[in-house]
Amino acid sequence: MSNKSWIRLAFEAMPFHGFAEKIWHFVRRPEINGESLEDSSLRYSGQNFIASLYLVTAVVAFVQYLLPQLFEIDLDQLINPLYLTMLLAVQAIVFSLILGVISSISLLPKKTTFHHLIVHQTIQAYAVLNLVVVVLFWMGMNRVLKTGDPQAATSQLDLWLGGGLALFAFWLIWRLLVKPLWRYIANHYTTKIAAGVTIIVLVSSSWANSYVIFGFGELVINKVAVCEQLYESKLLRGELDPSVDEQCFVGHCIALNISEPRR
């Protein structure tokens, strides 16, 4: 007979339970530890990242195809879940490598090596952030179709939920990436110098990352469908004169590059 409680057995019967357990341990203790990947808590970072991509794809497909009534927009026509997952994967891998390279350069005076654990830490952080990013992405799309502006909330609930999720995402970035990186660099420099180096590394990495473009945006979002639904929603709310030609509106909307990701 198993000594496991029924709650534990029920949890283990859930899909992705192993991923959830590993991620929970990572969020509790996100330090970059060990001298090599084999003796580090980050040894499962690749597995966790792949699992998070499967989870995101499953959630996106479930919401788009099985729960379409949750949204006033037709997500099936607007967003390609496969390319969205590819975008998340490429973004994570590219930024992780850039951060690893720039961090290693900053640590050259102390240790001449490639600090690959920083890459794995970043990948692991993305495994946690992916689902939050997708939810914020959906909310932005919904805002675009209701207000024409991804930053304009559609209601008080949308404002509080979006703000709360954004703060939660920033907290996760601080806890899972910024603070561990600072502590890791502080193993080689004084705490104050490490803080400055960490800021320079993160700013430099973000700047370099912004110039790496793969053109996934055109594949993730169907801009024509977005603009067509925006036209219809504005007509229904009386925000647009019926005499405005749909094709002209759509053409102008596309020219504004509404909500197009850079990747």
C-alpha positions in Angstrom: 0.0 0.0 0.0 1.2 3.5 -0.9 1.6 5.9 2.0 0.9 8.9 -0.3 -2.2 10.9 0.6 -5.1 11.1 -1.8 -4.3 14.7 -2.5 -0.8 13.7 -3.6 -2.1 10.9 -5.8 -4.6 13.3 -7.4 -1.9 15.8 -8.0 0.3 13.2 -9.7 -2.6 12.1 -11.9 -2.7 15.6 -13.4 -0.9 16.4 -16.7 2.4 18.3 -16.3 2.5 17.6 -12.6 6.2 16.8 -12.7 6.8 20.2 -14.5 4.7 22.0 -11.9 6.6 20.5 -9.0 10.0 21.3 -10.4 8.9 24.9 -11.3 7.6 25.3 -7.7 10.9 24.3 -6.3 12.7 26.6 -8.7 10.5 29.6 -7.7 11.2 28.9 -4.0 14.9 28.6 -4.5 16.0 30.2 -7.8 19.8 30.5 -7.0 22.4 29.8 -9.6 24.4 27.1 -7.8 27.0 24.4 -8.5 30.1 24.4 -10.6 28.7 22.4 -13.5 25.2 21.7 -14.8 25.3 18.1 -13.5 25.6 19.2 -9.8 23.3 22.2 -10.2 19.6 22.5 -9.6 19.4 23.9 -13.1 20.1 20.5 -14.7 16.4 20.1 -15.7 16.1 23.6 -17.2 15.9 22.3 -20.8 13.2 19.7 -19.9 11.2 22.3 -18.0 11.4 24.8 -20.9 10.2 22.2 -23.4 7.4 21.2 -21.0 6.4 24.9 -20.6 6.1 25.2 -24.4 3.9 22.1 -24.6 1.8 23.5 -21.8 1.4 26.9 -23.6 0.5 25.2 -26.8 -2.1 23.1 -25.1 -3.6 26.0 -23.2 -3.7 28.2 -26.3 -5.4 25.4 -28.4 -7.8 24.6 -25.5 -8.9 28.3 -25.2 -9.1 29.0 -28.9 -10.9 25.8 -30.0 -12.8 24.6 -26.9 -13.6 27.8 -25.0 -14.1 30.4 -27.7 -17.0 31.9 -25.7 -14.5 33.4 -23.2 -13.6 36.1 -25.7 -15.5 38.5 -27.8 -12.9 38.0 -30.6 -12.2 35.1 -32.9 -8.8 34.0 -31.7 -8.8 31.1 -34.1 -8.5 33.5 -37.1 -6.1 36.0 -35.4 -3.4 33.9 -33.7 -1.5 30.9 -34.8 -0.7 28.9 -31.7 2.2 26.9 -33.4 4.0 30.1 -34.4 3.3 31.7 -31.1 5.1 28.8 -29.4 8.0 29.0 -31.8 8.2 32.8 -31.1 8.4 32.1 -27.4 11.1 29.4 -27.9 13.3 31.6 -30.2 13.0 34.6 -27.9 14.0 32.6 -24.9 17.0 30.9 -26.5 18.3 34.0 -28.2 18.1 36.2 -25.1 19.6 33.4 -22.9 22.6 33.1 -25.1 23.1 36.9 -25.4 22.9 37.2 -21.6 25.3 34.4 -21.1 27.8 35.8 -23.5 27.7 39.4 -22.1 27.8 38.1 -18.6 30.8 36.0 -19.4 32.5 39.0 -21.0 31.8 41.1 -17.8 33.4 38.3 -15.7 36.5 37.9 -17.9 38.8 39.8 -15.4 37.9 37.3 -12.7 37.3 34.0 -14.6 38.0 33.2 -18.2 35.2 30.8 -19.1 31.7 30.8 -20.6 29.3 31.0 -17.7 26.7 28.5 -19.1 24.8 28.3 -15.9 23.5 31.8 -16.5 22.0 30.5 -19.8 20.3 27.7 -18.1 19.0 30.0 -15.4 17.4 32.3 -18.0 15.9 29.3 -19.8 14.4 28.1 -16.6 13.0 31.6 -15.9 11.4 31.7 -19.3 9.8 28.3 -18.5 7.9 30.0 -15.6 7.2 33.3 -17.5 5.8 31.8 -20.8 2.3 31.3 -19.6 2.1 34.7 -18.0 3.4 36.3 -21.2 0.7 34.5 -23.3 -2.1 35.7 -21.0 -0.8 39.3 -21.2 -0.6 38.9 -25.0 -4.2 37.8 -25.1 -5.3 40.7 -23.0 -3.4 43.1 -25.3 -5.1 41.6 -28.4 -8.5 42.0 -26.7 -7.7 45.6 -25.9 -6.6 46.3 -29.5 -9.9 45.0 -30.9 -12.0 46.9 -28.3 -10.1 50.2 -28.0 -7.5 50.2 -30.8 -4.8 50.5 -28.2 -3.1 47.6 -26.4 -2.4 49.8 -23.4 -6.0 51.1 -23.0 -7.9 48.9 -20.5 -11.5 47.9 -21.5 -12.8 47.9 -18.0 -11.8 48.2 -14.3 -11.5 44.4 -14.1 -9.2 44.4 -17.2 -7.2 47.3 -15.7 -6.7 45.6 -12.3 -6.1 42.1 -13.8 -3.6 43.4 -16.4 -1.8 45.6 -13.9 -1.6 42.7 -11.4 -0.3 40.3 -14.0 2.3 42.8 -15.2 3.5 43.4 -11.6 3.6 39.6 -11.1 5.7 39.2 -14.3 8.1 41.9 -13.1 8.4 40.2 -9.7 9.1 36.9 -11.3 11.8 38.5 -13.5 13.4 40.1 -10.4 13.2 36.9 -8.3 14.2 34.3 -11.0 16.7 36.3 -13.1 17.9 39.7 -11.9 18.5 38.8 -8.2 20.2 35.4 -8.9 22.4 37.0 -11.6 23.4 39.7 -9.2 24.3 37.1 -6.5 26.2 35.1 -9.0 28.2 38.1 -10.2 28.8 39.0 -6.5 30.7 35.8 -6.1 33.4 37.4 -8.3 33.0 41.1 -7.4 32.0 43.1 -4.3 28.2 43.5 -3.8 28.1 47.1 -5.0 30.3 46.5 -8.1 28.2 43.4 -8.8 25.0 45.5 -8.7 26.4 47.9 -11.3 27.8 45.1 -13.5 24.4 43.4 -13.3 22.6 46.5 -14.5 25.0 47.0 -17.4 24.8 43.3 -18.4 20.9 43.3 -18.4 20.7 46.7 -20.3 23.3 45.6 -22.8 21.6 42.2 -23.3 18.2 43.8 -23.8 19.6 46.3 -26.3 21.4 43.6 -28.3 18.3 41.4 -28.2 16.1 44.1 -29.6 18.2 44.0 -32.9 17.7 40.3 -33.4 14.7 40.0 -35.6 13.4 36.8 -37.2 10.1 38.0 -38.8 7.8 35.7 -36.7 5.4 38.5 -36.1 3.8 38.2 -39.5 3.2 34.5 -38.8 1.9 34.8 -35.3 -0.8 37.4 -35.9 -3.0 37.7 -38.9 -3.0 41.5 -39.3 -5.7 41.6 -41.9 -8.1 39.5 -39.7 -7.2 41.8 -36.7 -8.1 44.9 -38.6 -11.3 43.4 -40.0 -12.5 42.5 -36.5 -11.5 45.9 -35.2 -13.6 47.5 -38.0 -16.6 45.3 -37.1 -16.3 45.9 -33.4 -16.1 49.7 -33.9 -19.2 49.6 -36.1 -21.2 47.6 -33.5 -20.2 50.1 -30.7 -21.1 53.1 -32.9 -17.5 54.4 -32.8 -17.2 54.4 -36.6 -19.4 56.0 -39.3 -21.0 53.3 -41.4 -20.0 55.3 -44.5 -16.3 54.5 -43.9 -15.2 51.9 -46.4 -14.0 48.7 -44.8 -11.1 48.2 -47.2 -9.8 51.7 -46.6 -10.0 51.2 -42.8 -8.3 47.9 -43.0 -5.5 49.3 -45.2 -4.9 52.2 -42.8 -5.0 49.9 -39.8 -2.4 47.6 -41.3 -0.2 50.6 -42.1 -0.2 51.5 -38.4 1.4 48.1 -37.5 -1.1 47.6 -34.7 0.1 45.1 -32.1 2.8 43.5 -34.4 5.5 41.7 -32.5 9.1 42.5 -33.7 10.3 38.9 -33.6 
